[in-house]
Amino acid sequence: MFHFPALSFFLILISFPRILSNMDQLEIETLFKIMEALSSDQDWRISHPNPCQPGSGWPGIECKYSATNNHFHVTRLDFGTPPNPTCKNSATFPSEIFQLPHLESIFIFQCFTQAPTRIFIPPNEPLTSPLQQLSLRSNPVLIGTIHPQISTLKSLQILTLSQNKLTGKIPVEIFSLSSLVHLDLSYNMLTGTIPMEIGNLGNLVGLDLSYNKLMGPIPSAIGKLGILQKLDLTSNSLTGTIPSSIQELQSLVFLALSNNRLHGDFPKGLIRLQNLQYFLMDDNPMFVSLPVELGQLKKLQELRLSNSGYSGTIPSAYSQLMNLSSLSLQNNRLSGEIPVGFINLSYIYHLNLSRNLLEGVVPFNSSFLKRLGRNLDLSGNPELCLSQSEADGVNVGVGVCGNSKTSSLVGPLQKSEVPPLHCSNLFIINVGFLFLTFHQTLCRG
């Protein structure tokens, strides 16, 4: 009696090696050209003639088998640091990546370090690539402008071009990529303004344009990014006020606007950002009172408003921020007493109120003072003092009440004199397959 199922299984087994090594010849030739442009670790054609074959040992490559055409296809490539292929000194940007018909993700990290190269896309050639993630990060000699034709990558969900030497304006065409979930152009030398067309990216969860040379106002269209969780515009030259439309970003968890030229009153609608956990806005010429509304943002964990010319008293409402772990208000012109309720902030471990005009008796008991230790700085407030009963063995930069010799006599610093902050914490949001990593958190002066 014949057992046909067993016979079929045997035929599949003996043909399996042929299936494993089966790749489209044009696709494999394109892959070898990419390897030759980037890496000289080995002769890839000789070492790995069948790169998608399981067990071939080709690092930094992922393939998928398609039963439709009986072929394996390259879907992901990683370059730059071991165990992935490292890059040669003469590595240049391989435009052939856009010709791999099934490539979904490519990561090129610390690759272009010697020979200057540019993002090159063949002109007048529409891109039909299914690329979903393009990451070119930490490449010190990746120069030139961002190619507008990137906008033809209609499947793109994550575009990371951070820590390169890219120049010029952000091309408006990028904002037609309606599938984008994460856009990171940080740590480049981009100029011009943030285009109003940014409001077209309705699926955006993370936007990072920090550490560039962008100018002009924050566009009101930013309020159209309704599911945005991270907005980082740190260290540009942005001017004007915070747009009132920012109140529409009710999913926002991380907002960083530090080191710009923003000024004036905060929008009243800021109180609607009830999911906000990190608000970093030091080093701006605000010259207004501290916004009372921030005391209603119950999820805040870090609040940084230092070196920005704030005056008036510290709102007692800030005592209601029970999740607060770090508060930086140093080098302003704040007056009055420290809110008594601060002693109830049970999670706080970093508090800097130095170099203001605060006065009166420090309202903290010895337990609070010892818990914060060196992470509490009250220096530079001449009229502030510690009660004698709490002063023993404590050094927070102020003297003992009634002892004029130990009063703090340091005035507010000029911006150029402010010591750098030392940051130590990392904050990560998991959005499905996407991890948004925020590095600017929990800093110590």
Secondary structure, 3 states (H helix, E strand, C coil): CCCHHHHHHHHHHHHHHHHHCCECHHHHHHHHHHHHHHCCCCCHHHHCCCCCCCCCCCCCEEEEEECCCCEEEEEEEEECCCCCCCCCCCCCCCHHHHHCCCCCEEEEECCCCCCCEECCCCCCCCCCCCCCEEEEECCCCEEECCCHHHHHCCCCCEEECCCCEEEEECCHHHHHCCCCCEEECCCCEEECECCHHHHHCCCCCEEECCCCCCEEECCHHHHHCCCCCEEECCCCEEEECCCHHHHHCCCCCEEECCCCEECCCCCHHHHHCCCCCEEECCCCCCCCECCHHHHHCCCCCEEECCCCCCEEECCHHHHHCCCCCEEECCCCEEEECCCHHHHHCCCCCEEECCCCEEEEECCCCHHHHHHHHHHEECCCCCEEEECCCCCCCCCCCCEECCCHHHCCCCCCCCHHHCCCCEEEEEEEEEECCEEEEEEEEEEEC
